[in-house]
Amino acid sequence: EEEALQKSLLRLDFAEMLRQFGGQAPLWKGADQPQVLEAGPVAAGLTATQQEDKLKASLDRLSDELAKLRGRAEAEAGG
């Protein structure tokens, strides 16, 4: 059951990354960074380092959300 949950979360994470690469705003709460991507998958006017920083920030947000979900799952399983 836990493995199925992890696979489901990974699919959601991947879908969210694809959305953001497509130029759409992040779905996750706390995504306070403005979306600067143009219609294409590469942000116009951003250096490779800036793009990498944006991707790392997105992964950090996804990691935080995953940690929250895991905590809730553990709390529900424990009591």
Buried (B, 14 or more C-beta within 10 A) or exposed (E): EEEEEBEEBEEBBEEBBEEBBEBEEBEEEEBEEEEEBEEEEEBEEBEEEEBEEBEEEBEEBBEEBBEEBBEEBEEEEEE
